[in-house]
Amino acid sequence: MNNTYILILGGEFALRERVLAGALRASGGMRVLTMAKNRTTPTIKFFDGFLPGDVADAEAVLRAVQAHQEKTGESPAAVIPMNDFTVRAASLLNEYYQLHGNDSQTITNCRDKFVMKQILQAAGLPVPRFAAFRTLNELKKLIAEIGLPVVIKPREMAGSLGVLKISREDEIEEIFGKCVTDVISLNGESFAPEDLFQVEEYIPAWQEVSVEVINQGDYHRAMAVTDKYLGEEPNFVEVGHSMPSLHSDNKQLRDIAERACHALGIRYGVAHFEARITPAGEIKIIEVGARTGGDTIMDLVERTYGINPYELHVLSHLNKLKPLPDTLKPRGLSAVAFIKADEGVIEKVTLPASLPDHVVNMQVTAKPLDTSKKLVSWKTREGSVEYFWPQRAAEPGFDEHLTIADQYARSLFTLRQA
């Protein structure tokens, strides 16, 4: 009997369901387990088993894996992080069990946005002007040096939480207060410092993109480029994505993404690279995560190119990744758009009786008596709609996925009348 298993950290989260298919393909027959706080998480039943624990608490994850080993004799053959809040736990287990995975220094390089930008800048890669701060007075002094507009963000958060634009001097105090409130709203669940912030030069963009890079050792390969769609500023909430990108053939963009992974020391798994492309064509790196992209981007890669990036992610952590073909040809246009209800108390949710062929999945997370709030982070979205149009190419000005999702939002939710 095989006494090893693959442990997926964050595999129970919504919009990452295809990780199980990828892991099973890569596992070579090993069991695939996940971790969750309790048995009420619905997706854990699809795994071969689960360990109880908080995936964001690295020490607690290690204790849970050790307890499982004492009880069963089983130990992990690979520990796979799925989001920013699981990478520290994965690196701790990888070092403890001497597995293939990104080490703790690499994780610090990627989780701490100030450290990240310092490394990228030292490597000669294009980043906005940036600085670290803790207090309002420090922020005001830095803004005087950098000039408005700027973007402020927590140094170790994720999902655009607390990322805000400051355009005028009279906004500084209020917007910094919002940033702090966003961080505190997690109630310590991220196990990240709540008093470390960064200010950056605001980069006006023609397009914001992400690049998914698969890594193993010194092999870094940009797989796919995603066009990102953002909500209204001063927030930077992602409201949709589409693939292939209009910038899929931008060799400079792909090269910068691969070099960034190398500079940060990312040696295993999929990395998620984000950048802004200015109207003049300049590329400025926003951030690089040593983990898979969220918001169904991995599913877009699979639909567009016919490869499951989660499978590659796991294979890399097993040190079994093989180089990808020189060319990945798109099979069609994939997209996702996020459902946003009008503000108010949701009285009723009415799901559509059927969906057209180009809508491949709809997830509605809101339920009756939920309060729909202003779109300020991923936490204030009410669901998602995923699409695939076979043989369709990327199109300038494409926003059909957003329009359809908005139409669904109007029919899905009945709000309580005042």
Residue pairs with C-beta under 8 A, 6 or more apart in sequence:
2 29
2 30
2 31
3 72
3 73
3 74
3 75
4 30
4 74
4 75
4 76
4 77
5 30
5 31
5 32
5 33
5 48
5 49
5 74
5 75
5 76
5 77
6 23
6 26
6 27
6 30
6 31
6 32
6 33
6 76
6 77
6 78
6 80
6 314
6 318
7 33
7 34
7 35
7 51
7 65
7 76
7 78
7 79
7 80
7 93
8 19
8 20
8 23
8 32
8 33
8 34
8 35
8 47
8 80
8 82
9 34
9 35
9 55
9 61
9 79
9 80
9 81
9 82
9 86
9 89
9 90
10 16
10 55
10 81
10 82
10 83
10 85
10 86
11 19
11 20
11 23
11 34
11 43
11 47
11 80
11 82
12 34
12 35
12 36
12 41
12 43
12 44
12 47
12 50
13 43
13 82
13 83
14 43
14 363
14 365
15 294
15 295
15 296
15 299
15 363
15 384
16 82
16 83
16 292
16 294
16 298
17 43
17 46
18 298
18 299
18 302
18 308
18 310
19 80
19 82
19 292
19 298
19 310
19 313
20 32
20 46
20 47
21 308
21 310
21 311
22 308
22 309
22 310
22 311
22 312
22 313
22 314
23 32
23 80
23 310
23 311
23 314
24 32
25 308
25 311
26 311
26 312
26 314
26 315
26 318
26 320
27 314
28 318
30 77
31 48
31 49
32 47
32 48
33 47
33 48
33 49
33 50
33 51
34 43
34 44
34 47
34 50
34 51
35 50
35 51
35 52
35 53
35 55
35 61
35 64
36 44
36 50
36 52
36 53
36 55
37 52
37 53
37 54
38 52
39 50
44 50
51 64
51 65
51 68
52 64
53 60
53 61
53 63
53 64
54 60
54 61
55 61
55 85
55 86
55 89
56 85
56 86
56 89
56 189
56 190
56 191
57 89
57 191
58 88
58 89
58 91
58 92
58 191
59 92
61 89
61 92
61 93
62 89
62 92
62 93
62 96
65 75
65 76
65 93
68 74
69 75
75 97
76 93
76 97
76 99
77 99
77 318
78 99
78 100
78 101
78 314
78 317
78 318
79 89
79 90
79 93
79 94
79 97
79 99
79 101
79 317
80 90
80 269
80 313
80 314
80 317
81 87
81 89
81 90
81 91
81 269
81 290
81 291
82 291
82 292
83 158
83 291
83 292
83 294
84 111
84 157
84 158
84 159
84 289
84 291
85 158
85 190
85 191
85 192
86 291
87 102
87 107
87 110
87 111
87 289
87 290
87 291
88 104
88 107
88 111
88 191
90 101
90 102
91 101
91 102
91 103
91 104
91 106
91 107
92 104
93 99
93 101
94 100
94 101
94 102
94 103
95 103
95 104
99 317
100 268
100 316
100 317
100 318
100 319
101 268
101 269
101 317
102 265
102 266
102 267
102 268
102 269
102 290
103 265
105 265
106 264
106 265
106 266
106 267
106 290
107 290
108 115
109 115
109 116
109 119
109 264
109 265
109 290
110 116
110 264
110 266
110 271
110 288
110 289
110 290
111 156
111 192
112 155
112 156
112 196
113 130
113 153
113 155
113 156
113 198
113 287
114 130
114 132
114 155
114 196
114 198
116 264
116 287
116 288
117 127
117 130
117 198
117 200
117 285
119 263
119 264
120 127
120 260
120 263
120 264
120 285
120 288
121 127
122 263
123 259
123 260
123 263
125 256
125 259
125 260
125 263
125 285
126 256
126 282
126 283
126 284
126 285
127 284
127 285
128 200
128 201
128 202
128 203
128 284
129 146
129 200
129 201
130 198
130 199
130 200
130 201
131 142
131 145
131 146
131 198
131 199
132 155
132 196
132 197
132 198
133 139
133 142
133 197
133 198
133 199
134 195
134 196
134 197
136 172
136 173
136 176
139 152
139 172
139 176
139 197
139 199
140 172
142 199
143 150
143 166
143 169
143 172
143 199
146 199
146 200
146 201
147 201
148 166
148 167
148 168
148 169
148 202
149 165
149 166
149 167
149 202
150 165
150 166
150 199
150 200
150 201
150 202
151 163
151 164
151 165
151 166
151 199
151 200
151 201
151 202
151 236
152 162
152 163
152 164
152 166
152 175
152 176
152 179
152 197
152 198
152 199
152 200
153 162
153 163
153 164
153 179
153 197
153 198
153 200
154 161
154 162
154 163
154 179
154 182
154 183
154 192
154 194
154 196
154 197
154 198
155 193
155 196
155 197
155 198
156 190
156 192
156 193
156 196
157 163
157 182
157 183
157 186
157 190
157 192
158 190
158 289
159 294
159 377
159 378
159 379
160 235
160 236
160 237
160 238
160 377
160 378
161 182
161 183
161 186
161 377
161 378
161 379
162 178
162 179
162 180
162 182
162 183
162 377
163 179
163 235
163 236
164 175
164 178
164 179
164 234
164 235
164 236
165 175
165 202
165 233
165 234
165 235
165 236
166 172
166 175
166 176
166 234
167 233
167 234
171 234
175 234
176 197
179 197
180 194
182 376
182 377
183 194
184 194
188 194
203 276
203 278
203 284
204 278
204 279
205 276
205 277
205 278
205 279
206 277
206 278
206 279
207 227
207 228
207 246
207 247
207 276
207 277
208 227
208 228
208 230
208 274
208 275
208 276
208 277
208 286
209 225
209 226
209 227
209 228
209 245
209 247
209 253
209 274
209 275
209 276
209 277
210 225
210 226
210 228
210 241
210 272
210 273
210 274
210 275
210 293
210 297
211 222
211 224
211 225
211 226
211 253
211 254
211 257
211 273
211 274
211 275
212 222
212 223
212 224
212 226
212 270
212 271
212 272
212 273
212 292
212 293
212 297
212 298
212 301
212 309
213 220
213 221
213 222
213 223
213 257
213 258
213 261
213 266
213 270
213 271
213 273
214 220
214 221
214 223
214 269
214 270
214 271
214 309
214 312
214 313
214 316
214 321
214 324
215 221
215 261
215 266
215 267
215 268
215 269
215 270
215 271
215 316
216 267
216 268
216 316
216 319
216 321
217 267
218 262
218 267
219 321
219 323
220 258
220 259
220 261
220 262
220 266
221 258
221 323
221 324
222 253
222 254
222 257
222 258
222 273
223 270
223 301
223 305
223 307
223 309
223 312
223 324
223 328
224 243
224 244
224 245
224 248
224 300
224 301
224 304
224 305
224 309
224 328
225 243
225 244
225 245
225 247
225 248
225 250
225 253
225 254
226 241
226 242
226 243
226 245
226 293
226 297
226 300
227 241
227 242
227 243
227 245
227 246
227 247
227 394
227 398
228 238
228 240
228 241
228 274
229 238
229 239
229 240
229 241
229 242
229 337
229 399
229 402
230 236
230 237
230 238
230 239
231 237
231 238
231 239
231 375
232 375
235 375
235 376
235 377
237 375
237 376
237 377
237 378
237 380
237 381
238 295
238 338
238 378
239 337
239 338
239 340
239 375
239 402
240 335
240 336
240 337
240 338
240 399
240 401
240 402
240 405
241 295
241 296
241 297
241 300
241 335
241 336
242 300
242 333
242 334
242 335
242 336
242 394
242 398
242 401
243 297
243 300
243 301
243 304
243 330
243 333
243 334
243 335
243 394
244 304
244 330
244 333
244 393
244 394
245 394
246 394
246 396
247 253
247 277
248 330
248 394
250 277
252 283
253 275
253 277
253 283
256 275
256 283
256 285
257 273
257 275
257 288
260 273
260 285
260 288
261 271
261 273
261 288
264 288
264 290
266 288
266 290
268 316
268 317
269 290
269 291
269 292
269 313
269 316
269 317
270 291
270 292
270 293
270 298
270 309
270 310
270 312
270 313
270 316
271 288
271 289
271 290
271 291
272 288
272 289
272 291
272 292
272 293
272 294
272 297
273 285
273 287
273 288
273 289
274 285
274 286
274 287
274 288
275 283
275 284
275 285
275 286
276 283
276 284
276 286
277 283
278 284
292 298
292 309
292 310
292 313
295 336
295 338
295 378
295 384
296 336
296 384
296 386
297 336
298 308
298 309
298 310
299 334
299 336
299 386
300 334
300 335
300 336
301 307
301 309
302 308
302 309
303 331
303 332
303 334
303 360
303 388
304 330
304 331
304 332
304 333
304 334
305 328
305 329
305 330
305 331
306 331
307 324
307 328
312 321
312 324
315 321
315 322
330 393
331 390
331 391
332 388
332 389
332 390
332 391
332 392
333 387
333 388
333 389
333 392
333 393
333 394
333 395
333 398
334 386
334 387
334 388
334 389
335 386
335 387
335 388
335 398
335 400
335 401
336 384
336 385
336 386
336 387
336 401
337 384
337 385
337 387
337 401
337 402
337 404
337 405
338 381
338 383
338 384
338 385
338 405
339 364
339 366
339 381
339 382
339 383
339 384
339 385
339 405
339 408
339 409
339 412
340 372
340 375
340 380
340 381
340 382
340 405
340 406
340 409
341 366
341 372
341 382
341 409
341 412
341 413
341 415
342 372
342 409
342 413
342 415
343 372
343 373
343 374
344 371
344 372
344 415
344 416
345 369
345 370
345 371
345 372
345 415
345 416
346 366
346 367
346 368
346 369
346 370
346 371
346 372
346 382
346 413
346 414
346 415
346 416
347 368
347 414
347 415
347 416
348 368
348 413
348 414
349 364
349 366
349 367
349 368
349 412
349 413
349 414
350 411
350 412
350 413
350 414
351 362
351 364
351 412
352 362
352 408
352 411
352 412
355 362
358 387
358 388
358 389
359 385
359 386
359 387
359 404
360 386
360 387
360 388
361 384
361 385
361 386
362 383
362 384
362 385
362 386
362 408
363 383
363 384
364 382
364 383
364 412
365 381
365 382
365 383
366 372
366 382
366 383
366 413
370 382
372 380
372 382
372 413
372 415
373 380
374 380
375 381
382 409
382 412
382 413
383 412
384 405
385 401
385 404
385 405
385 408
387 401
387 404
